[in-house]
Amino acid sequence: MTQVHLREGLEELPSYRQGKPAPARDIPTYKLSSNENPYPPLPSVVRRVSEAASTMHLYPDMSGRALVTRLAERYDVDADCIVLGSGSVEIASQLMRATAGAGDEVLFAWRSFEAYPTLAIAAGATPVMVPLTDSLTHDFDEMLAHITPRTRVVLICNPNNPTGTVVDADAMERFIAATPDNVLVVIDEAYQEFNRAEKSPVGIEVFRRHDNVMVAHTFSKAYGLAGMRIGYAVAPPAVADALRKVAIPFGVTSLAQEAALASLDAIDELAERVDKLVSERDRIQDALKAQGWAICDSQANFVWLPTAAYTDDVARVLDDFGIVGRVFSGEGIRISIGLPEANDVVIAACAAAYPATTPHPLSRTTAQG
Ligand SMILES: *Cc1c(COP(=O)(O)O)cnc(C)c1O
């Protein structure tokens, strides 16, 4: 056993669980556990990344100037407001390290993105988790009640991972108005391109209205660049500056920057794929509702089965069909939208699993201070 002295409290830190890979089987299997884009990268993107590979002996442009300029134009914001990160998970890590330390609180709904508690604890802060409502949406009244003088950051995941639910624009606006101006409100929009809900807020517009709001976006999901690791924040300049200070130098590679630029060039082609995934999502949800499942409407590239106590039973049935979802024992199962063939199998598997469940939801975990 090593005697090395590790940081106090680290033993409480849960390790991030990657979505399970599809096992080798005698039937086709579908890995639908990580919300990846099922389409392979566009040839135009692969070409640009291959070209950039010839410069891999050089450090990347740390400021990512070409991409930052491009994003600033796209959103009509000052370039000072844009910060790149190696995935928006790194953005979330930066913002917690930049704002919260020992004794400080990071507030978010639960269940939400699994990385939030880990990143908060790694920053030395205390995660404060407020249960979702019965309809699996953010409970803004309860969240407001949990803001204390120690609260530094509030994370709002919209659409929420893993439930796919969205917040109401007016409700969020009231929440932000009631939140102290010195608390940073982060709108994590990793799935915003899949969101078709009319009353859901548009993060960038909220950012324009408030000095304490930032938005996190990623190229991993809709743009299909999960393996390249690139995301960005749009934040008030002083916050953006702080994020850059705590960032790991040269964390975003030239290849990732080039892939993002090439993807923005191909945005119409990528949008068609997103539209297909959205229509597949709606096809699955309609089929599941017709089977009797009491599911909430997901606006992301996944669906959420509120299987509660039946979760492990349902997971076994899915497994028999070769479907690998993200299983949260005792709560529910998140299944990413795949290509139509995979989605057909999801629908068949859910039909087979349904009688094992009751139509009444819902999964809840308790708040934690
Ligand atoms: C996937 C995801 C991200 C982005 O992950 P990166 O690959 O690091 O960009 C961020 N937030 C949520 C809620 C996600 O589900």
The ligand as an SDF file (V2000), in Angstrom:
LIG
                    3D

 15 15  0  0  0  0  0  0  0  0999 V2000
  -22.7280   15.6930  -22.3010 C   0  0  0  0  0  0  0  0  0  0  0  0
  -22.9480   16.8300  -21.3880 C   0  0  0  0  0  0  0  0  0  0  0  0
  -22.0350   17.8950  -21.3340 C   0  0  0  0  0  0  0  0  0  0  0  0
  -20.9040   18.0450  -22.2660 C   0  0  0  0  0  0  0  0  0  0  0  0
  -19.9190   17.2040  -22.1850 O   0  0  0  0  0  0  0  0  0  0  0  0
  -18.5750   17.5000  -22.9800 P   0  0  0  0  0  0  0  0  0  0  0  0
  -18.4080   16.3090  -23.8400 O   0  0  0  0  0  0  0  0  0  0  0  0
  -17.5620   17.6390  -21.9180 O   0  0  0  0  0  0  0  0  0  0  0  0
  -18.7320   18.7600  -23.7590 O   0  0  0  0  0  0  0  0  0  0  0  0
  -22.2890   18.9540  -20.4880 C   0  0  0  0  0  0  0  0  0  0  0  0
  -23.3800   18.9900  -19.7320 N   0  0  0  0  0  0  0  0  0  0  0  0
  -24.2850   17.9990  -19.7730 C   0  0  0  0  0  0  0  0  0  0  0  0
  -25.4910   18.1220  -18.9500 C   0  0  0  0  0  0  0  0  0  0  0  0
  -24.0880   16.8910  -20.5870 C   0  0  0  0  0  0  0  0  0  0  0  0
  -24.9790   15.9220  -20.5940 O   0  0  0  0  0  0  0  0  0  0  0  0
  1  2  1  0
  2  3  1  0
  2 14  2  0
  3  4  1  0
  3 10  2  0
  4  5  1  0
  5  6  1  0
  6  7  2  0
  6  8  1  0
  6  9  1  0
 10 11  1  0
 11 12  2  0
 12 13  1  0
 12 14  1  0
 14 15  1  0
M  END
$$$$
